Amino acid sequence: MTTPPAPPPEPSRPGDDRPGQGGAYGRPGPGAYGEPAAYGQAAAYGQPIQYGQPDPYGQQPGGYAAPRKSNGLGIASLVLGLLSVPGAFFLGVPGIVLGLLAIVLGIVALRRVKARRADSRGMPIAGIVTGVVGLVLGAIVLAAAVFFVNTAETCIDDFSQTGDQAAYEQCLQDVTS
C-alpha cells in the first residue's frame, strides 16, 4: 500500500517571518533584493526599468531591431568570383563561365541593394571584381592554349609530310620560345 502525497506548503501571509518563506508561491518577499529604483535613478541589476526612464544599457525602446535582409545573390557572386580565379587556369573555360556567372549575379545583387530588398553592397562588388579577374585570366589562358595547340598542330602536320625529326623539334622549340 502506498502513502498519499504530502499536502502543498501553506502560502505565506503578510508579516510571515518564517525562514525560507518569501512572497506567495515561493517568490521573494518585499525588499529581498533591495528597494526598487526610484524615478531619475538607474535601475539596479535585476530590477525592471521604470516607465519613462532611459535604459541604463543603451538599448533603444521598442524591443528588437528589424532583422537585416541577407544578400544571398551577393554571397553567391562572391563565391563564384573567388572560384573563377583558380578555375581560369584549367584551360580557361571554367574561369570564363564562373566569372560570367559571378558578374551577372553581382549586378542583380547590386540592383536588389539599390531597391532596398537586400543589404551589403560589399559582397556583390567583390564578386563582380573577382569575376572580371577570373574572366580575363580565363580568356588569356584559353587564347594561349588555342595558340599553342594550333602552332603545335602545324609542326605535327609538317613532320607527317616530311618525316624530318630535326625540323619537327626545331618547330616546337620556336613555338615555345
Buried (B, 14 or more C-beta within 10 A) or exposed (E): EEEEEEEEEEEBEEEEEEEEBBBEEEEEEEEEEEEEBEEEEEBEEEBEBBEEBEEBEEEEEEEEEEEEEEBEBBBBBBBBBBBBBEBBEEBBBBBBBBBBBBBBBBBBBBEBBEEEEBBBBEBBBBBBBBBBBBBBBBBEBBEEEEEEEEBBEEBEEBBEEEEEEEEBEEBBEEBEE
